[in-house]
Amino acid sequence: MDKFGKSQAVKRTEDVRFLTGEGQYVDDIAPEGALHGFFFRSPIGHGVISELDVADAAAADGVHLVLTAADMEAAGMDIAMAGALVDNRDGSKGAAPVRPMLAKDKVRYTGEPIALIVADTMAQARDAAELIMFDAEDLPAKIDTAPGGETLHTEAPDNKVFDWGMGDEAATEAAFKAAARTVALDVDDNRIIVNSMEPRGCYAEWTDGRVHVAQNGQGVWVHKGYLAKAFGLEPEMVRVTNPDTGGGFGMKGMTYNEYFCVAQAARVLDRPVRWMSERTEAMLSDNGGRDLTSLAEFAFDANNKITAYRVTSKCNLGAYNSQFAQFIQTQLFSRVLMGVYDVQTTWLQVDGFYTNTVPVDAYRGAGRPEAIYVLERLMDRAARELGVDPWELRRINFIKPDQFPYTAATGETYDVGDFNKVLARAAAQADRKGFEARKAADAERGLLRGQGLCYYIESILGDPSEGAKVEFNADGTVNIYVGTQSNGQGHETVYAQFLSDQSGIPADKITVIQGDSDLIAQGGGTGGSRSVTTQNNATLATVSKMTEAFTAFLADEMGVPASEISFDDERFRAEGSNLTPTMLEVAEMAREKGRDDLLTHHERATLPARSFPNGAHVAEVVIDPETGIVVTDRYTVVDDFGNLINPMLAEGQVHGGVAQGVGQAVQERVVYDVDGQLLTASFMDYAMPRAADLPYISFTSEPVPSTANVMGMKGCGEAGTVGALAAVSNAVQDALWEHGVRQADMPFTPHRVWEMMHADRIAAE
């Protein structure tokens, strides 16, 4: 354990910078004299553009340029945005209509960018936007996920994007026909707006035909490739940087229209151009998350063992394919389809639809929270219908420790796990035995208390390869260059801490450098909880290479064969030599000898397999039946993250994830009207969780070290959200069950809960 992370709760070193206002975010670092960009956006949800006259806007005070799709095409740009495609059940590809960087011919969602105005000041750009003459022939807006409605794209008849399936449909149907009991539940997973603390923004500048785009994303290499394609440039002519980034959560992991447009404006004007989203603009234009409905079904034998699982989902992609959208509710959903349960007969069918809403893509967990939510809601319902304790029903169906490595029905290989041990710890930490007393005390006050359990498992996604470069500086400090990108997770602390653990270099001497495609040749960015495991695996490989090189150098200095020199994570030692140098001392010796080749070390490494963090979330809610107000009163998490480098940072990740999960479960919901207008486009109408809405969140580590990497680690970035949705929802359902409520869907706002409890009276009226 000590070898791979000393599990010290080290405070985040970057927090001093952030909390004292010294962070360097993209809007802080735009070049002096950069012009300001403002986007004119569609005021309607669906229509054919009949007029777009920008002449008056272009002639307005301070305006340097008004850019349209026609201008970008005339400049020779490829204005089609990227979007990965899944295979339909017949082997054909999902629909692939062009998503233009600026609207062309039609507008398909409220907030779609139509033109970019560039002016000396933001006020001038905004004023000029008012002068644009825009008109469109309104078309009916499609909002629901069902075949039919006004066609958004000719490539998608009936607005159906794909029909995707995985598993054995016939065997699953046969298992259901032979089942002793079956249980079914419709599950609705409401759309959310991510609302990162820092909205999206960028600036662009050109020098000698080379473009530099700085944007607050989750990596630089994907953006670099797409910029090169859009402008027809060789990769070396594109530089992308990520400065400090105030939250990403998957939403900032992909390219967006604005980055290309700002870059083109800077090229036309030969001056830097900057753009920063405002909050309502972000709500209109950031990729949404979740937004699917599912029918989930279990088949059981007479002993309450699940024999088959079937899910039929309909997912909303919004108006276009976003970068990863088609994969989220299909392949990524399937990664943890059956969760922690031993069931081999499964069928997952997903139909995707276009609607006149902003595109949908990855949000914290990207498909895995959606899958676990469906599964664990159904598990809770099954326990009620079968008359079995929900904790016991899970134990009956758990994959047992002696079954690992376990290949799931969808092809994932779980390396290790001890789910019953984790669940038992959760029962103790949550004081499950005391629940009935707490419930009775609330009942005396006229309140309803419910307890909900979710046992989740998460599949770590993204490129398993990563690189690390360690550079020794003349002043005795060390730089480590990494291919991931912090969005607030604490990478600067954890990467320095891990390198320090493995090399003996004091952590305060180490600077973590990230987010610059000129400084780091290749990297996978941040997403899918991949960062710590992949990056530290690369760091291990680099330290190993560095140790080998230093050992060879020291053989002459110490006068002993290299084979007799050892390194104990702090010093090099050899029997018969008084020299016991540290890494920093060896680097200085090498510098004095002119061995500059020993001052920089780089290595790439690939994880042999994914790791699978898992754990139990136990939520208790209290509901006031008079008002419908739901209070999350107690929240307990017991996680198996394998070996931890910094428990405090892991706990912080869990707290943040749970907060986002509770937010979606209790408060957050995107609402479009029938015309495609976003009704929840400000914090007056879209409710975010606040400190008062969250209880103390208990976190306990119950590690079963992974065998998928030499460090025994498992990712932790998204786990909190993966478990929270079903835990809270099951708790609300538990509280309402005795009052006849059989269908409880998120979000559990006071009005919706009150309506659930009074549905009979409302129907009678």
N, C-alpha and C positions, 0 to 999 in steps of 0.2 A: 504493500500500500504506500509506504513512504517513497518508494522509487517513482511512483506515478501520481504525484500530487500529495502534498503533506496535509491536505484538508485543513488548512489554516483559514480562519475567517478574516481575511485581510480586507480592510476598507478600500473602496474604489478610489484610486489615485486621481482619476479624471474628474471626480465630483467637485473637487476644490475649484477647478477651472469653470465647470458649468455653474456652480452655485454662486460664484462671485462675478458672473457676467463676462467671463473671459473666453467663453466658447467661441469658436470660429465657424459659424454657420454660413450657408451659401449667400444669404442676404447681407452678411457682415463683410464679405471678402470680395464682392464684385469690384472690378477695376475702377479706379477714379475716372469719372467722366463717362461711365457707361450710360447708354441711353436706356430708357424704360419701355418695356413692352406691356401691352394690355390686349387681352383677347376679346374680340366681339364674338359672342356665343349665341347659339340658337335660342330664341325666346319660345319656341314651340317644340312639341314632341315629335311631330312627323309632318313632312311636307315637301313638295317639289319647289325648288328655288326658282322663282320667276323674275326676281330682280336682285342684283347685288351691285350697287353703284358706290364706289369708294372715293370718287373724285373730290367731293367736298371735304371728306375726312383727310385726304392726302394734302389738301391745300390749307389745312387749319394751322394755327400758330404752333410752332414748335415741333410739328410733325415732320419726320424724316422719311417715313415709309409706311405704306399699308400693304400688307402681304396677303395674297389669296392663293387658293389651290392652283388657279390658272397661272399665276406668276411662278409658283414653284415648278410646275410642269414645264413652263416655257424656259426655265433655267436649266432644264435637263435632269431635274431630280426624280428619283423613284419615290413617289409619295405614298406607296402602299405600306401600311403598317404590318408587322409580323404577327402571326398567329399559328401556333402548333395545332395539328389536326389529328383526331383519333380515327380509327377505322370503324366503319359501320358494320353491322352484323353480316352483310353480304360481301364484305371485303373492300368496298369502295371507301373513299375518304369522306369525312365530314365536310359540311359546306365551307367554302373558302371565298366569300365575297371580299372585294377590296375595301379596306378601311382607310380612307384617305386621311392625310395629316391635317388637312383643313377640308371642311365639307365641300363636296362637289356634286352638283345637280340636285341632291336631296339633303335634307337634315333628318336625322333619325332619333335624336334624343334631345331633350331640353338641356342646354349647356354645351352641346357639341361646338367645338371651335370653328368659326367661319372665316375670320380674318384676324391678323395680328397688326396692331397699330404701334409704331415705335416713335417715341417723341422724347424731347429733352427732359420732361418731367412726367410723373405718373398722372398728375392732374390734367395735363395737356392731352395725354394719350386717351384718358378716360373721356374727356370732353369731345375729342375727335370721334370717338366711337358712336357718340350720339348723332353724328352727322351722316353715318352710313345709311344709305337707302337700301333697305332689305325688305323683300316681300316673298311670300311663299304661298302656294296653293295648299291649303290644309288637307291632310289625309287623316283618316281615322287612326287613332293610336291603339296599338296592341300592348296590353299590359299583362295578360294572363299567360300561364304556361299550358297551353292547349293548342292542338292543331287548328289552323284557320286564322281568320282575321285578315286585315289589310297586309299585303305582302311587303316586307321590309327589303328583301333582296331576291332577285329572280333566281339566284343560285340555291335558295332554300324554299321550295314550294311548301305552302301551309306553315311557313316560318319554322319548319323543323330543321334543326342544324345537324343532328346525328341520331342514330339509334344504335346503341352500343350494348354489348352483352359480354358477360364472363361467367364461366361455370358450366355445369351440365344441367340444362333446362329439363330434359326428359327425366333424368334420374331424380331431380328435385321434385318434379311433379309426381313421380311414382312414390317417393317417400311421403309426400303429403297424403296421397290416397291411402297409404298403409298405416298412417299415424294413429296412435291411440287418442291423441288430442291435438288440436291446432289452435293457435292464437294469432290474431292479426291486430295491427294498429296502424292508423294513419298518423304520420308524423310531419309536422310543418316546421321548417327551419327558416326563420325570418331573415330578410335581408338587413344588413347593417351598413353604416358608413364608418370607415376606419377612424377618421378624426385623429391622426397623429398630432402630437403637440405642435410640431413644426410642419406647416403645410408644404406642399411641393414647391420647388423653385429651381432656377438655374441661371447661369449666365454663359455666354459664348463669345469667343474672340478668335480671330484668324491672324496668323503671322506667316508670311511667305507661303501661302497656299496650304498651310496646316491649321487645322481647327482644334481648339481646346474648348470642351464643354464641361463645366463644373455643375453638378447637380446632386441633390441630397437623396441618393439612392441606396441600394443594398449591394453594390458592387459596380465595377467599371467595365468589365470585359464584354459583357453582353451588349451594353450600350455602344461600346467602341465598334463592335462588328456591325451593328445596325446603322450607325452613323456612316461608316465607310460604304456600306451598300447604298444608302440613300443618296450620298453625294458622289458616288463613283470614285472613291478614293482608295489608295492603297492603305492597309492598316497602319503603317508607320506614319501616315499623315494625319492620324486622329489621336488625340489625347483626351481621356476622360478622367476626371477627378471627383472624389467624394470628400467633402470636408466633414466637420462634425455634423451629425444627422440626428435630428430630434424625433426619433421614432419612425419605424417603417412597417412592421407587422405584416410583411408580405405585399402590402399595397404599393410600396416603393420598389419592389423587386423587378419591375418590368419597365419597358420604355413607354413613353407617352408622347402624344402629338406635339406638345409645346416645345420639347427639347430640340426637335428637328427644325421647327419654325424659327425659334430664336437663333439657332445656328445659321440658318439661311439669311435671316435679317442682318446678322453681323457680317456675313460674307458680302451681301449687296452693299452695305454701308461702309464696309471696311472700318468698323468701329465696334467696340464691345457693346453687347446688348444684354440686359438683365430682365428677369421676370420672376415675380413672387406671387403665389396664389393667395387670395384672400379666403376667409373661412367658408363663406357661402359658395364661392367659386369652387373651392375644394369639394364641398359636398355635392356639387353638380357634376364635377368632372373626374374626381378620383374613382378608381375602380371600386365597385361595391363588393361585399362579401356575402357568402352563404347563398340563400334564396333558392330553396328547393323543397319539394314535397315528396314524401315517400310512403308507400304501402309496404310494411314489413310484416313478415309471417314466419312463425316457428311451427315445426312439426315435432311432436314429442312421442316417446314410447311410454309404456305403462309405468316406468320408474322415474319419470320426469327428466329423462335424458333427451337432449335435443337431437333429433335425427336429420333435420334439414332446415335450411334458412333461405328465405327468398325475399329479395328487395326489388321493388319496382319504383324508380324515381323519375321525376320530371324536374329539370333544372333550368333556371333562367340565366341565359348568357348576356342579357342586355342587347344592345343594338348591333354589336359587332363581336367578332372573336377578339378577346384580349390575348395577350401573349401566351399564357398558359391555360386559358379558360377551359378549353375542351377537355383537358386532362384532369381538372380538379375533382369534379364529381363522378369521374369514371375510374381511371387508373389509380389516382391517388386515394380516392374513396375505397377502392378495392384492397389497398395495402393492409388495412386492418378490418376488413369486412366482418370477420367472425370473432374479432377481438381476442379474448383470452380463453375462448371456449373450444372444446375438442369436437368440431363438427367438420366433416369433409364433403358433405353434399350441399352445395350452395348454388344459387343463381342470382346474379345481379344484372338488372336491365335498367339502362338509363337513356331517356330521351331528352335531348336538349332543344331549347327554343329561343328564337330571337324575339325581343320585345323592344318597345320604344322607351328604354331606360338606359342609364349609363352602363357600360360593360362591367361584367363581374369577373373577378379573378381571385388570386390567392389572398386569404386572410388568415391570420395566426393559426396554423395547423393545416390549412389547405387540403380539405377533403377528409382528413383523419378525424377532426372534431365532428364533422357532419356524420361520418360513418359510426363513430362511437355513440353519438347522440341517438341515432336511430336504434342501434342495437340495444343500448342500455335502457331506453324508454320501453322497448318491447320486452326486455327481460323483466322489468318491473311490472308491466302489465301481465305477463305470463304468470308471475308469482301470485298475483291477486286471483287470476282466473283458475289457477290450479290449486289454490289454497295452501301454498308453500311459502315458508319464510323466504323473502327475497335474497337474504345473505346465503341461506342454505342452497337455494336453487343455483346460485352462482358456483358454490363449492362443488355441487354435484357435476357441473358441466366444465369446470376448470380443466385446462391441460395440466397434467400432473408432472411433477419435477422429473420423474424417470422417463418421460416422453421426449425430453429435449436431447438433441436439437429436433425441433418440430417443424415440419413443412405444412403450412396452412393450405387450404383449398385453393387459394388464389396465387400460390407459388412462393410466398414469403417464407423464409426459414428463420424461425425464432431460435436464437442460440441457447438462451438460458431463461429461467424464471422459477419463482416459487410464490405463486399468486396467493395461495392459502396463508402462507406466513405473513405476507403483506396485509391481507385482509384481517387476519387476527390482530395484528398490531393496530390497524385502523379502528377496530371495534373497541380496543382498550383506550386508545388516544381520544376517541370521540365520546367516551363514557356511554356506550350504547345501553348498558344496563340501567342507566339513570334516565333514559329517555321518557319512559312511561310516567315517572314522577314529574318531570318537567311538563309533559303534556297535560297531566291532571291539574297542575298548578295554573297553567294558562287557561284551561277550560273553566276554572272557577272565576276567572276574570272575563269570561266571555270571548276568549281568543282561541284560535285553532293553531295547533302546532303539528308540523309534519317533518318526517326525516326521510332523506333521499340518499341513496347509495349509487355511485357509479364506479365500476372498475374498468379503467381504460388501459389501452396499450397504444404506443405511438411508434411509427416507423420513420427512422431518420432518412431524409431524402437529400437530393442534390448530388453533385459530382463527388465521388468518394476520394478523388485525388486532390491534393493541395501541395503547395510549395512554401518553403520558408527560407529566408536569407538572413544570416547573422553577419554583421559588419562591426569590426572593432575600430573605434575612433582614436585619434591621437591623444585626446584629452582623457582617456581612460573610461569613456562611456561606450555603450554598445547599442546598435540599432538592430531591431528585428523587423524585417519586412514580411508582411503577411498578405494572403490572398483573399481574406474575408473582410467584412466591413461592419464595424460596430454601428448600431442604431440606438445605442443606449444600454447595451447588455453588460458592459464592463470589460470589454475585450482588452483594453489597455492594461488593466490590472491583471486579468487572469493569464494573458499571454506572457507578460513580464514575470509573473509569479511562477508559471510553469517552467519557463526558460531558466529562471533562477534556481528552482528546485533541481533541475537536471544538470546544471552547469556550475553552480556555486557562484555565479555572477550576482552581486547584490541587485535586488529588484529595482532599487532607486537609481541604479546606473543604466537601466535598460529603457530604451524608448521604442515604442511600438509604432511602426509606420505602415499605413494602410491607404487604400483608395487612390492610387495614382497609376494609371496604365503605363506611364513612362518609367516608373521606378520598379514596378513589379510586372514581369513579362506575362504572367498567366495567373488566373485565380478563379475560384468558383463563386465568390461573393458570399453573402449571408442569406440563408433561407432554409427551411426544412429542418431546423435544429441541428445543422451540420457543423457549425463553426468550430466549437471547442474540440470535438473529436477529430475532425479532419485536420484542423490547423495544428493541434498539438501532436498529432501523429507525424506531420511534416517536421515539426520542431524536433521531435525525437530523432528522426532520420538525419536532420541537419547536425544536431549535437553529436550523434554517432560519427558522422563524417568528419566533423571538426575534431573530435577526440582522437580519431585515427590519425589525422594529419598532424596534430600537435604531438602525439606520441612518437611519430616518426621523427619529427624535428627534435624532440627532447632526447632521443637516443644518443645523439652526438653531444648535447649539452650536459647530460647526466653521466655519460660514459658507460651506459649499460645497454644491452639489447632492447629493442622496442618491446619484445615479448615479455620482458620483465617489468615493464612500466604499467601501472594500473591507475585508474581514475575513480575516485570514490564519491563523485558528485560535488566535490569541493576542491580537492587537490590531486595533482599527479604525484605518485609515490613509486619508489623502487628500492628494493633491499640493497643496502650498501651505498646509497646516495643520500647526502644531506639536503639535496634540493627537493622541495615539496611545493612547486609553484601552483598558483591558481590559474584558471583560464586567462584572466586579465594579465597576469604576470607573464604567461607564455606569449600572449599576443604582443606585449611590450618587448620581450626578448626577440621575437621574430621581427618586429619593426626595426630594432637596433641593428639586426643582421641584414636588413634590406630585403627580408622575405615578405614582400607585400602580398604574395600569393596566399599567405596564411592569415590574412586579415579579413578575408571575406569567404564565407562558406554558404553554399546553397544546395538544397536537395528537395526533390519531390517524392511524395510517398502516396500510396493508394491503400485505403482500408480494404481488407479482403471481403468484408461483409458489412451490412447495416447492423446497428444496434437497436434495441427495442425497449425504451423506457416504459415503465408501467406503474400503476399505483391505484390506490383507492381514495376517492373523495366522498366525504360524508357531510351533507348539508342539513341544517335544521332551519326551517322558516316558521315565522309566526304571522298569521293572517287575522286581520280585524274584519269580521264578516259584515260589520256595519258600513265600512268604507271600501273594502276590497284591497286595502294596503297590505303589501307583502314585505315583511322585514326578514332579511337574511340574518339570523340570530347567532348561529354557531357554524363554523366551517373548519373541517379537519382534513388534512392531506397527509397520507403516508405514501411516499414515492420510492421506487427502486430506480435510481439513476446510476447504479453502479458506483464506482469510485468517484468521489467528488474532489475537485481541486480546491474549491473555495465554497464551503457550505453556505456562507452568507449570501453570496451572489446567486447560488442556486435557489435559495429561499426567496430572494428578491424576484427572480424570474417566475417562480410559482405564484407569488403574490400578484404580480402584474397580470399573469395569464388568468388567474381566478377572477380578478377584477373585470377583465374583458368578458369572461364567460358569464359572470353574474350580471354585468351590464346588458348583454344580449338577452339573457333569460328574463330579466325583470323590467327593463326599461327601454331598450333600444329597438326601434323599428322604423324602416324606411317606408314611406307612403307616397305613391304617385296617384294622381286623380285620373279620371277616364281619358283626359286629353294628354296625358303624359307629363303633366306639371308636377314637379317635386314639391310636396307639401311640407316636408321636413327638412328645409334647407337652411335652418339656423338653429342655434342652441335654445331658442325660444320654443321650438317645435320638436327637436330631437333631443331626447333625454340621455345624458351621459351619467355613468355612476360617479358619485362623489364620495368623499371620505365617510360621511355620515351614513351612506347606504351599504357600507361593508363592515362586517364584524372583524374581530381578531381572527386571523387565518393561521391555524396551527399547522406547522410543517415538521414532518419527521422523516428522516432518511432510513430506509430499510434495504440496504444494498445487496444485490446479487450481481457481482461483477460480470460484465460482458466478456465473452470469449471472442467477440468480433473485432477487438482491437487489443493490442498488448497492454494498454493502459487500464482496461476494465471499465471504461467510461460509457455512459449513455447520454444522449443529448437531453437538455432540460428546457429549452427555450419556449416550446409551445405546449408542453404537457399540462400546464395549469388550465388553459382554455379547453383542451381536449376533454378533461374530466369534469369541468364545472357545469357545462350546459345540462347534462343529464342529472347530475347530483341535485342541482337546484330545482329542476323541473320535476323530478321524482318526489322531492320534498313537498312541493306545492300540490302535486297530485295526491300525495299521501294525506295532506291536511284536508283536502277537499273530498276525498273518496267517500267518507262516511256521510257526507252531505249530498250524495247522489251525483257528483260531477264525475263523468267518465271520460271526458275529452278535455284535457288541459294543455293548451298550446302557448308557447312563448309568443310575445313577451307578457309577463304577468303584471301588467299595469293595473292600477286600482279599478279603472273602468271595466277592463276586460274580465278581471276576477269577479267583480260584483255581478257582471252579466252572466258569467258561468254559474254563479250561485243562485241567480234568480231567473234562470232560463225559462222555467215553467211559467212563472208569472208574466214574463215578457211575452212569451208565446200566446198566453191566454188573452193578453191585451190586444 
